[in-house]
Amino acid sequence: MAQELWSFQATITAGSTVFAPTRVATKMPPRQVDRLEIVVPPGPSGVMGFAVTMSGVNVIPVQPGTFMITDNERIAWDLSNLPNSGDWQVTGFNGGVFDHTIYLRWLVEVVPTRSASSPLTNISLDLLSST
């Protein structure tokens, strides 16, 4: 179950292309994604497309070099087993004359971190007291 909500807006600039896309960072600390909600307001009318990427590689949609093209839509996906580095971006093109902004809400869980144990923590107190 999600512990945090991270909210971002990504503006895809007018005139950007598939070959020279707009990239908007939506970075967060390492997190496990439970749900992604995306709002695309009315306006793009088929001239803007975007993908959710990590380190420049398509994750949603998964096919390399593909984009979601939509207008006036709310998208919500329950997700699991996605990479959890937190290095997310929105990568998109916009063949129109106006910038278009999409809104993303990431519902995530904190990724447990393991701390390095000190070599001294493994020494038995019995051994110390016997010397």
C-alpha positions in Angstrom: 0.0 0.0 0.0 1.3 3.4 -0.9 3.0 5.5 1.8 3.7 8.6 -0.2 2.3 10.7 -3.1 4.7 12.5 -5.4 3.1 15.0 -7.8 4.6 16.5 -10.9 3.6 18.5 -14.0 5.4 18.0 -17.3 5.1 20.6 -20.0 5.8 19.2 -23.5 7.0 22.2 -25.5 5.5 23.1 -28.8 7.7 22.2 -31.8 9.4 19.3 -30.1 9.7 16.1 -32.2 10.0 12.4 -31.8 13.7 12.8 -32.8 14.3 15.8 -30.5 11.8 15.3 -27.7 11.1 17.3 -24.5 12.4 15.5 -21.4 11.0 16.5 -18.0 12.5 15.0 -14.9 10.1 13.6 -12.3 12.8 12.4 -10.0 12.2 11.1 -6.5 14.3 9.0 -4.1 14.2 5.3 -4.7 10.6 4.2 -4.4 8.4 1.2 -5.4 5.5 2.4 -7.6 2.1 1.2 -6.6 0.0 3.4 -8.8 0.4 6.1 -11.4 -2.3 8.6 -12.2 -1.9 10.9 -15.3 -4.2 13.8 -16.2 -4.1 15.1 -19.8 -6.3 18.2 -20.0 -8.2 19.0 -23.1 -6.2 20.6 -25.9 -3.5 18.4 -27.4 -5.9 17.0 -30.0 -3.5 14.3 -31.3 -0.5 16.5 -31.8 1.2 15.6 -28.5 2.5 12.3 -27.3 4.4 11.2 -24.3 6.1 8.2 -22.6 7.1 7.6 -19.0 10.8 6.8 -19.1 13.6 5.9 -16.7 17.1 7.1 -17.7 15.7 7.7 -21.2 14.3 4.2 -21.7 10.6 3.7 -22.3 8.8 2.1 -19.3 5.2 3.1 -20.2 4.5 2.2 -22.9 7.1 -0.5 -22.8 7.9 -0.5 -26.6 11.0 1.5 -27.4 10.3 4.8 -29.2 6.5 4.7 -28.7 4.3 7.3 -27.1 0.8 7.6 -25.7 -1.3 10.1 -27.6 -4.5 11.2 -25.8 -6.6 14.3 -25.1 -8.8 15.2 -22.1 -8.2 11.9 -20.3 -7.6 10.7 -16.8 -5.5 7.6 -16.6 -4.9 5.5 -13.5 -2.9 2.3 -13.4 -2.1 0.0 -10.5 1.4 -1.1 -11.1 4.0 -3.5 -9.7 7.5 -4.7 -10.4 8.6 -1.5 -12.0 12.2 -0.3 -11.6 12.6 1.6 -8.3 15.6 3.9 -8.8 13.4 7.0 -8.8 15.1 8.3 -12.0 11.8 8.9 -13.8 11.1 11.3 -16.7 8.3 12.2 -19.1 9.6 12.2 -22.7 7.3 13.7 -25.3 6.8 15.4 -28.6 4.4 18.2 -29.5 3.8 19.0 -33.1 1.4 21.8 -32.2 2.0 25.6 -31.7 1.0 25.6 -28.0 2.8 23.9 -25.1 0.8 21.2 -23.4 1.1 20.2 -19.7 0.3 16.8 -18.3 0.0 16.0 -14.6 1.4 12.9 -12.9 0.7 11.5 -9.4 3.0 8.7 -8.3 1.6 6.7 -5.3 4.7 4.9 -3.9 6.2 2.9 -1.1 9.5 3.7 0.5 12.2 1.2 -0.6 13.9 -0.3 2.5 17.6 0.5 2.7 20.1 -1.8 4.3 22.7 -0.1 6.4 26.2 -1.5 6.4 26.9 -3.4 9.6 29.9 -2.5 11.5 32.4 -5.3 12.1 32.2 -4.5 15.8 28.5 -5.3 16.0 29.1 -9.0 15.4 31.5 -9.3 18.4 30.0 -11.3 21.2 29.9 -9.5 24.6 31.0 -12.9 26.1 34.2 -12.8 24.2 34.9 -9.3 25.3 34.3 -10.0 29.0 36.5 -13.1 28.9 39.7 -11.2 28.1 
